[in-house]
Amino acid sequence: MTEKNDHEPHNSSAREEAPAWERRFRAARVSLPEWAEDAPDRALFVSNATGTYELYAWDRATGAQRQVTDRPNGTTDGVLTPDGRWIWWFSDTDGDEFGVWKRQPFDGGNGGDGGADEPATPGIAPSYPSGLALGRDGTAVVGCSTDEDGSTILVLPAGGTPTEIYRHRESAGVGDLSHDGTLVAVEHTEHGDAMHSALRVVRLDGTTVAELDDTKGGQLELGLSVLGFAPVDGDTRLLVGHQRRGRWEPIMWDVKSGEETDLGIELPGDVSAEWYPDGSALLIVHSFDARSELWRYDLATRELTEMEMPAGTVSGATARPDGSVEYLWSSAAHPPVVRSTSGGVVLDPPGAKAPESVPVTDLWVEGPGGPIHALVQQPAGKGPFPTVFEIHGGPTAHDRDSFTAGPAAWVDHGYAVVRVNYRGSTGYGREWTDALKHRIGLIELEDIAAVREWAVTSGLADPAKLVLSGGSWGGYLTLLGIGTQPDAWAVGLAAVPVADYVTAYEDEMEALKSMDRTLLGGTPEEVPERWAASSPLTYVDAVRAPVYISAGLNDPRCPIRQVENYVNRLSARGATHEVYRYDAGHGSLVVEERIKQVRLELDFAERHLR
């Protein structure tokens, strides 16, 4: 076994001569700018321009930009007040996701970068964040989650003291605050199914205005999500996402009258929506087969109009007051860019651009639960290639045709990369997502095995050089896969994984405990056989492949103790493995740290596939 530390000398000359895969990570990126509702020239975005992902303020009227936060492990959670006067950002400790909201004036308050921060929520104890909504009168609605109290929601008037308006043991959070600041939409799972939320709308004193529950008290597996209140004072319509027809799509719910209006959007795949600023139309985001597109839905005429853009993925979109739409777009081959339907690039980060990569091809393989969609990238030349199965996290997520520096690095080194949207993934209908129950981990690996069989028999993949790799839930599937399918994989690469499921449950944040109870149908004490069957630790003695594990010391999602339990078992039997521990949480927001971790994975695979 090899232990590695997280300190390496800084070498600027090496960076200047770096290979393409490193330059993809270092190239400056920006998120889709968020703008203040009542001051649309004031915007907030995230960028890695300094080498760490931080928040930046942008005055669109003058073009001036300034860095808002500057912390060793980065900052990405921030929001503008409706009037644009304040920037709120979440302050945790080294990526542990537990902390408090702070704020600073949009202009910094001191005329320079790294503005004058002050506590934004005095009287509210540190917690895991669970939603935030800011009102026009300075009122804040703050969602909190702790192991001791479960979920709480507090109302904090400007200059006042916080009042608790909601509390429950199960997961819940703030969905939205109405435009006039009188109603709060809450997503909750009081029925005990953390996969499918119900909705409650309450006044600022916590009294209930309306309820919407498609689970029928937990008897049905149908979820709801808050998409946003109408952007007009006195308008009590709430845009809601639902799954009643087997996929995500929006309806309009008037929380005062109880009337529900079906929008009749007949597009395949998942459909989400948000309001245009004047409330006359909806911006529709349509996701289908790992790609997405934008449409405009006119509420008066019910007319649906598609917006022109190349095939790929829209990672975020917003309608501006002038009717234009700004969106963050990329594809597997082309780096992300913030564009506008009015033409041109909205926000162009400084410095060299990221080198392009190769496009993905679509693969459909028949699996035990139905057709499985996978995305394949391959290097130049003729196979079979050493092949990395890069498994996505979540599990309620899916791989898309979008630009990702990690897979591109493997392709640059001569590997084919296969990404599998296994059962449990989003984007393929409710039944596909909800298939992940009780036999978690094992279900996904059945689908991965079906795609692996295709990759070998088609001549794409060298069966002696198959790498199973992933982070978070993908890291969990990696460790479970090399234990339950020990003859199939030559190398395992697991980043921030679940390794010992029972210990992970004991130590993880409360919201994830709720999710795990839903997925497995009970606690470790109630259904011990399911937890054992789905835990990588159960199969650790069967692992034959060399395995590399990276873990964050402050990770609240896949905590370090359960990783150490697994590593100790590997060490006890002399299994080939390496462990890299770093001082951050569930991944890193520092560019050089990300590059280092990919370099360690590339090196480990190369040494063990020779």
C-alpha positions in Angstrom: 0.0 0.0 0.0 1.1 3.6 -0.7 0.1 6.6 1.4 0.3 10.1 -0.3 0.1 13.6 1.2 -1.5 16.6 -0.4 1.4 19.0 -0.7 3.4 19.4 -3.9 5.6 22.3 -5.1 4.1 24.9 -7.3 5.7 24.8 -10.8 4.6 27.6 -13.1 6.9 26.6 -16.0 5.5 23.1 -16.1 2.0 24.6 -16.3 2.9 26.7 -19.3 4.1 23.6 -21.1 1.3 21.4 -19.8 -0.5 18.8 -22.0 -4.0 19.4 -23.3 -5.7 17.5 -20.5 -4.2 19.7 -17.8 -5.0 22.9 -19.8 -8.7 21.8 -19.9 -8.8 21.9 -16.1 -6.9 25.2 -15.9 -8.8 27.1 -18.5 -10.9 29.8 -16.9 -14.6 28.9 -16.7 -17.7 30.8 -15.6 -21.1 29.7 -14.4 -24.3 31.2 -15.8 -24.6 34.6 -14.2 -27.5 35.1 -11.8 -29.0 38.6 -11.8 -30.9 40.6 -9.2 -34.6 40.6 -10.0 -35.1 44.3 -9.4 -31.6 45.4 -10.5 -30.9 43.2 -13.6 -27.5 44.9 -14.3 -26.1 43.4 -11.0 -25.0 39.8 -11.5 -23.2 37.1 -9.6 -21.2 34.2 -11.0 -18.7 31.5 -10.1 -15.3 31.2 -11.8 -12.0 29.3 -11.4 -10.0 32.2 -12.8 -7.7 32.4 -9.8 -7.2 28.6 -9.7 -10.0 28.1 -7.1 -13.7 28.3 -7.7 -15.0 31.5 -6.1 -17.9 33.9 -6.3 -17.6 37.1 -8.5 -19.8 40.2 -8.7 -20.4 41.7 -12.1 -21.8 45.2 -12.8 -23.2 44.7 -16.3 -23.7 48.4 -16.8 -20.1 49.3 -16.3 -18.5 45.9 -17.0 -16.7 46.0 -13.7 -16.0 42.6 -12.0 -14.6 41.8 -8.6 -13.9 38.7 -6.6 -16.3 38.3 -3.7 -14.9 35.4 -1.8 -11.4 34.1 -1.3 -11.1 30.9 0.7 -8.5 28.1 0.6 -11.1 25.5 -0.5 -13.3 27.7 -2.6 -16.9 28.9 -2.5 -19.8 28.3 -4.9 -23.0 28.9 -3.0 -24.1 32.5 -3.3 -27.3 34.5 -4.1 -28.2 38.2 -4.7 -30.9 40.0 -2.8 -33.7 41.1 -5.2 -32.5 44.7 -5.1 -29.0 43.7 -5.9 -27.5 45.5 -2.8 -26.2 42.4 -1.1 -24.5 39.2 -1.9 -25.2 36.3 0.4 -22.8 33.3 0.5 -22.6 30.1 2.5 -19.5 29.8 4.8 -18.5 26.3 5.7 -15.2 24.9 7.0 -12.9 23.3 4.4 -15.7 21.8 2.4 -17.7 20.2 5.3 -20.9 21.9 4.1 -21.8 22.8 7.7 -21.9 26.5 8.5 -23.8 29.8 8.2 -24.8 32.4 5.7 -22.7 35.5 5.4 -23.2 38.6 3.3 -21.4 41.6 1.9 -22.4 44.7 -0.1 -22.5 44.2 -3.9 -19.7 46.9 -4.2 -17.6 45.2 -1.6 -18.1 47.8 1.1 -14.4 48.7 1.2 -13.7 49.6 -2.4 -11.7 46.5 -3.1 -11.8 42.8 -3.6 -12.7 40.5 -0.7 -15.5 42.8 0.6 -16.6 43.5 4.1 -18.4 40.3 5.2 -20.9 40.2 8.0 -23.2 37.5 9.5 -26.4 37.3 7.4 -28.4 35.2 9.8 -27.7 36.3 13.4 -29.5 34.1 15.8 -29.5 31.0 13.5 -27.1 28.2 14.5 -24.7 26.6 12.0 -26.3 23.8 10.0 -26.3 22.1 6.6 -28.2 24.5 4.2 -31.6 23.5 3.1 -32.8 26.2 0.8 -32.8 30.0 1.0 -35.3 32.7 -0.2 -34.8 36.4 0.1 -37.6 38.9 0.1 -37.8 42.5 -1.2 -38.3 43.9 2.3 -35.1 42.3 3.6 -36.9 39.2 5.1 -35.0 35.9 4.7 -36.5 32.4 4.8 -33.7 30.0 5.8 -33.8 26.2 5.6 -31.5 24.3 8.0 -30.7 20.6 8.5 -28.9 19.1 11.5 -28.5 15.6 12.9 -30.1 16.7 16.1 -33.2 18.6 14.8 -33.8 17.2 11.3 -35.2 19.9 9.1 -36.2 23.4 10.2 -37.2 26.6 8.4 -36.9 30.0 10.0 -38.1 33.4 9.0 -35.6 36.3 9.7 -37.1 39.8 9.3 -34.6 42.6 8.4 -33.0 43.7 11.7 -35.2 41.2 13.7 -34.9 37.9 15.3 -35.5 34.5 13.7 -38.9 32.7 14.1 -39.2 29.0 13.4 -42.1 28.2 11.1 -41.4 24.5 10.3 -39.7 21.5 11.9 -39.7 17.8 11.0 -37.5 14.9 11.5 -37.5 14.0 7.7 -35.9 16.0 4.9 -37.5 19.3 4.0 -36.4 22.6 2.5 -37.3 26.1 1.3 -38.7 26.0 -2.3 -39.5 29.7 -3.0 -40.9 32.9 -1.5 -43.7 34.6 -3.3 -43.0 37.9 -5.2 -44.8 39.9 -2.5 -43.0 38.1 0.3 -46.1 36.7 2.0 -46.1 32.9 1.1 -43.4 30.3 1.4 -43.3 27.1 -0.6 -41.9 24.1 1.2 -40.7 20.8 -0.2 -41.0 18.1 2.4 -40.8 14.3 2.8 -42.8 13.9 6.0 -44.3 10.7 4.6 -40.9 9.1 4.8 -40.0 8.8 1.1 -37.0 10.9 0.5 -37.1 10.3 -3.2 -40.5 11.9 -3.7 -41.3 15.3 -2.1 -44.7 16.7 -1.3 -45.4 20.5 -1.2 -46.9 22.8 1.4 -47.4 26.5 1.1 -47.4 28.5 4.4 -47.6 32.1 5.5 -44.7 33.8 7.3 -46.2 32.7 10.6 -46.1 29.1 9.6 -49.9 28.6 9.1 -50.8 26.4 6.1 -52.3 27.9 3.0 -52.3 24.8 0.7 -51.0 21.3 0.3 -50.1 19.2 -2.7 -49.1 15.6 -2.2 -48.9 13.2 -5.1 -47.5 10.4 -2.9 -50.9 10.2 -1.1 -49.1 10.1 2.2 -46.3 7.8 0.9 -48.6 5.2 -0.8 -47.5 6.3 -4.3 -44.1 7.0 -5.7 -44.8 10.3 -7.4 -42.8 13.4 -6.6 -43.3 17.1 -6.8 -40.8 20.0 -7.0 -41.1 23.8 -6.6 -40.2 25.6 -9.8 -41.1 29.1 -8.7 -43.9 31.6 -7.8 -45.2 33.9 -10.5 -43.0 37.1 -10.6 -46.0 39.4 -10.0 -47.2 40.9 -6.7 -50.5 39.2 -5.6 -50.2 36.4 -8.1 -50.6 33.2 -6.2 -49.7 30.8 -9.0 -46.9 28.4 -8.3 -45.1 26.6 -11.1 -44.7 23.0 -10.0 -42.8 20.0 -11.4 -44.7 16.7 -11.3 -44.3 13.0 -12.4 -48.0 12.0 -13.0 -47.3 10.9 -16.6 -44.1 9.0 -15.8 -41.7 11.9 -16.4 -40.9 15.4 -15.0 -43.1 18.1 -16.4 -44.6 21.4 -15.2 -48.1 22.4 -14.1 -49.5 25.6 -12.8 -51.0 25.5 -9.3 -52.9 28.4 -7.8 -52.3 28.0 -4.2 -55.2 30.3 -3.2 -57.9 28.7 -5.3 -56.4 25.2 -5.5 -56.8 25.2 -9.3 -54.3 23.2 -11.3 -53.6 23.9 -14.9 -52.0 21.4 -17.2 -49.7 23.1 -19.7 -50.0 20.4 -22.3 -46.3 20.4 -23.3 -46.0 17.2 -25.4 -42.3 16.7 -25.6 -40.5 13.4 -24.9 -38.3 13.2 -21.9 -38.1 15.5 -18.9 -39.4 19.1 -19.1 -38.6 21.8 -16.6 -39.7 25.5 -16.6 -39.1 28.9 -15.1 -40.9 32.2 -15.5 -40.0 35.0 -17.8 -39.6 38.2 -15.7 -42.9 39.7 -16.7 -44.9 36.5 -16.1 -46.2 36.3 -19.6 -44.3 33.2 -20.7 -42.2 30.2 -19.5 -38.7 29.3 -20.4 -38.8 25.5 -21.0 -35.7 23.3 -20.6 -36.3 20.0 -22.4 -34.0 17.1 -21.6 -34.0 13.9 -23.7 -31.4 11.2 -24.3 -28.6 13.0 -22.5 -29.1 16.3 -24.4 -31.2 19.4 -23.8 -32.8 22.3 -25.6 -34.7 25.5 -24.9 -38.2 26.5 -25.8 -40.5 29.5 -25.1 -44.0 28.8 -23.9 -46.5 31.7 -24.3 -49.0 31.4 -21.5 -51.8 33.3 -23.3 -51.6 31.4 -26.6 -50.1 28.1 -25.2 -47.7 28.3 -28.2 -44.4 26.5 -27.9 -41.4 28.0 -29.8 -38.0 26.3 -30.0 -34.8 28.3 -29.7 -31.9 27.5 -32.1 -28.8 26.0 -30.7 -26.4 23.1 -31.5 -26.8 19.6 -30.1 -25.4 19.4 -26.6 -26.3 20.2 -23.0 -27.8 23.4 -21.5 -26.5 23.5 -17.9 -28.5 26.5 -16.9 -30.7 29.2 -18.6 -32.4 32.4 -17.6 -34.8 34.8 -19.3 -33.8 38.5 -19.1 -36.1 41.5 -18.8 -35.6 42.3 -22.5 -37.0 38.9 -23.5 -33.6 37.4 -24.5 -32.4 34.1 -22.9 -28.9 33.5 -21.6 -27.7 30.0 -21.3 -24.6 27.9 -20.5 -24.0 25.4 -23.2 -21.4 22.7 -23.9 -21.0 19.4 -25.6 -18.5 16.6 -25.0 -16.3 18.0 -27.8 -16.8 21.7 -27.1 -16.0 23.7 -23.9 -18.8 25.5 -22.1 -19.8 29.0 -23.1 -22.4 31.5 -21.9 -24.5 32.6 -24.9 -27.6 34.7 -25.5 -30.4 34.2 -27.9 -29.8 37.9 -28.9 -26.5 36.8 -30.3 -22.9 36.5 -29.0 -21.2 35.5 -25.9 -22.5 37.0 -22.7 -19.5 36.5 -20.4 -16.1 35.4 -21.7 -13.5 34.4 -19.1 -9.9 35.6 -19.4 -6.9 33.5 -20.5 -6.4 30.6 -22.8 -9.4 28.5 -23.9 -9.8 24.9 -23.0 -8.7 22.5 -25.8 -11.6 20.7 -27.4 -12.1 16.9 -27.0 -13.8 14.2 -29.1 -17.5 13.9 -29.4 -19.6 11.2 -27.8 -21.5 8.5 -29.7 -24.7 7.1 -28.4 -25.0 3.4 -27.5 -28.2 1.5 -26.6 -27.8 -1.9 -25.1 -30.6 -4.2 -24.0 -30.3 -4.8 -20.2 -32.2 -6.8 -17.6 -34.5 -3.8 -16.9 -34.8 -2.5 -20.4 -32.6 -0.5 -22.9 -29.6 1.1 -21.4 -28.2 4.4 -22.8 -24.4 4.9 -22.7 -22.1 7.5 -24.1 -18.9 6.5 -25.7 -15.7 8.4 -26.5 -12.7 6.8 -28.1 -9.2 7.9 -29.2 -7.9 7.8 -32.7 -7.0 4.4 -34.1 -8.5 1.0 -34.0 -9.5 -1.0 -31.0 -9.6 -2.8 -28.8 -8.6 0.0 -26.4 -8.0 0.0 -22.7 -11.3 1.2 -21.5 -12.5 3.3 -18.6 -16.1 2.8 -17.4 -16.6 6.3 -15.8 -19.6 5.9 -13.5 -21.7 8.9 -12.5 -22.6 9.8 -9.0 -26.0 10.7 -7.6 -27.5 8.1 -8.1 -30.3 10.5 -9.1 -28.3 12.1 -11.9 -27.2 11.1 -15.4 -24.3 11.6 -17.8 -24.9 14.0 -20.6 -23.3 15.2 -23.9 -21.5 17.9 -22.0 -17.8 19.0 -21.7 -16.1 17.1 -18.9 -12.3 17.4 -18.4 -11.9 14.1 -16.6 -13.1 11.7 -19.4 -11.3 13.9 -22.0 -8.0 13.2 -20.1 -8.5 9.5 -20.4 -9.1 9.8 -24.1 -6.0 11.9 -24.5 -4.0 9.0 -23.0 -5.4 6.4 -25.4 -8.3 5.1 -23.4 -11.9 4.6 -24.6 -14.4 6.0 -22.1 -17.9 4.6 -21.5 -20.4 6.3 -19.3 -23.5 4.3 -18.4 -26.9 5.8 -17.4 -27.9 2.8 -15.3 -31.2 2.2 -13.7 -31.6 4.8 -11.0 -30.4 7.5 -13.3 -32.6 10.5 -14.0 -33.6 11.6 -17.5 -35.2 8.4 -18.7 -38.6 8.5 -16.9 -39.8 7.8 -13.4 -39.8 4.0 -13.6 -36.1 4.0 -14.6 -35.2 6.2 -11.7 -37.4 4.5 -9.2 -36.1 1.0 -10.2 -33.4 1.6 -7.7 -34.8 0.1 -4.5 -33.6 -2.3 -1.9 -30.9 -4.0 -4.1 -29.1 -0.8 -4.6 -25.7 -1.0 -6.1 -26.3 -4.5 -7.4 -29.0 -3.2 -9.8 -26.7 -0.6 -11.4 -23.9 -3.1 -11.7 -26.2 -5.4 -13.7 -26.6 -2.6 -16.3 -22.9 -1.7 -16.3 -22.2 -5.4 -16.9 -24.5 -5.5 -19.9 -22.7 -2.5 -21.4 -19.3 -4.0 -20.6 -20.3 -7.1 -22.5 -21.1 -5.1 -25.5 -17.9 -3.1 -25.3 -15.8 -6.3 -25.3 -17.7 -8.2 -28.0 -17.9 -5.2 -30.3 -14.1 -4.9 -30.2 -14.1 -1.5 -28.5 -12.6 -2.6 -25.2 -9.6 -4.8 -24.4 -11.1 -7.3 -21.8 -7.8 -7.5 -20.0 -7.7 -3.7 -19.5 -11.0 -2.6 -18.1 -11.0 0.1 -15.5 -14.0 0.7 -13.3 -14.0 4.3 -12.0 -16.2 6.9 -10.4 -16.8 9.5 -7.7 -19.3 9.6 -4.9 -22.0 7.1 -5.9 -19.8 6.2 -8.8 -17.0 5.5 -6.3 -19.4 3.4 -4.3 -20.3 1.4 -7.4 -16.6 1.0 -8.2 -15.8 -0.6 -4.9 -18.9 -2.7 -5.0 -18.2 -3.8 -8.6 -14.6 -4.9 -8.0 -15.9 -6.9 -5.0 -18.9 -8.5 -6.6 -17.4 -8.9 -10.2 -13.8 -9.5 -9.3 -12.9 -11.2 -12.6 -14.3 -8.4 -14.8 -12.2 -5.5 -13.8 -8.4 -4.9 -14.1 -8.3 -1.7 -12.0 -10.6 0.1 -9.7 -10.5 3.9 -9.1 -12.9 5.2 -6.4 -13.1 8.8 -5.4 -15.0 9.9 -2.3 -16.8 6.6 -2.1 -19.3 4.8 0.2 -17.1 1.9 1.3 -18.7 0.6 4.5 -22.4 1.4 4.1 -23.4 1.0 7.8 -20.7 3.2 9.1 -21.3 5.7 6.4 -25.0 5.9 7.5 -23.9 6.5 11.1 -21.6 9.4 10.2 -23.3 11.1 7.1 -25.4 14.2 7.1 -29.1 13.8 8.1 -30.6 14.4 4.7 -28.6 11.4 3.3 -29.7 9.2 6.1 -33.3 9.8 5.0 -32.3 9.0 1.4 -30.6 5.8 2.4 -33.6 4.6 4.5 -35.8 5.2 1.4 -33.4 3.4 -1.0 -32.9 0.3 1.3 -36.4 0.3 2.9 -35.3 0.8 6.5 -32.4 1.4 8.8 -29.5 -1.0 9.3 -31.2 -2.4 12.3 -34.5 -3.0 10.5 -33.2 -4.6 7.3 -29.6 -5.6 8.0 -29.5 -8.1 5.2 -30.1 -5.4 2.6 -27.5 -3.1 4.0 -25.0 -6.0 4.0 -25.8 -7.1 0.4 -25.3 -3.5 -0.8 -22.1 -2.7 1.1 -18.7 -2.9 -0.6 -17.2 -3.9 2.8 -19.1 -7.2 2.6 -17.1 -8.2 -0.5 -13.7 -6.6 0.2 -12.0 -10.0 0.7 -13.0 -10.9 -2.9 -11.3 -7.9 -4.5 -8.5 -8.9 -6.9 -8.0 -5.7 -8.9 -5.5 -3.1 -7.7 -7.6 -0.3 -6.2 -7.0 3.4 -5.8 -9.1 5.4 -3.4 -9.2 9.2 -2.8 -11.1 10.7 0.1 -11.8 14.1 1.6 -11.0 14.4 5.3 -14.0 16.7 5.8 -16.5 14.9 3.7 -20.0 14.9 5.2 -21.5 12.7 2.4 -19.1 9.9 2.3 -17.2 10.3 5.6 -13.6 9.3 6.1 -14.1 6.8 9.0 -16.0 4.3 6.7 -13.3 4.6 4.0 -10.7 3.8 6.6 -12.6 0.7 7.6 -12.5 -0.6 4.1 -8.8 0.4 3.6 -7.9 -1.4 6.8 -9.5 -4.6 5.5 -7.5 -4.3 2.2 -4.3 -3.8 4.2 -5.0 -6.7 6.5 -5.0 -9.1 3.5 -2.1 -7.4 1.7 -4.3 -6.3 -1.3 -2.8 -4.0 -3.8 -4.1 -0.5 -3.1 -3.2 3.2 -2.8 -5.0 5.8 -0.7 -4.9 9.6 -1.2 -6.4 11.7 1.6 -6.9 15.5 1.1 -8.0 18.3 3.3 -11.4 19.1 1.8 -14.9 17.8 1.6 -16.8 15.9 -1.1 -14.4 16.8 -3.9 -12.2 19.8 -4.3 -12.8 23.3 -5.7 -9.1 23.9 -6.2 -8.0 23.4 -9.8 -4.5 22.2 -9.1 -5.9 19.7 -6.6 -8.2 18.3 -9.2 -5.4 18.0 -11.7 -3.3 16.2 -9.1 -6.0 13.7 -8.4 -6.5 12.9 -12.1 -2.8 12.6 -12.5 -2.6 10.1 -9.7 -5.4 8.0 -11.2 -3.8 8.1 -14.7 -0.5 7.0 -13.2 -2.1 4.2 -11.1 -3.9 2.8 -14.1 -0.8 2.9 -16.3 1.3 1.1 -13.8 -1.2 -1.7 -13.3 -2.3 -2.2 -16.9 1.2 -2.8 -18.3 
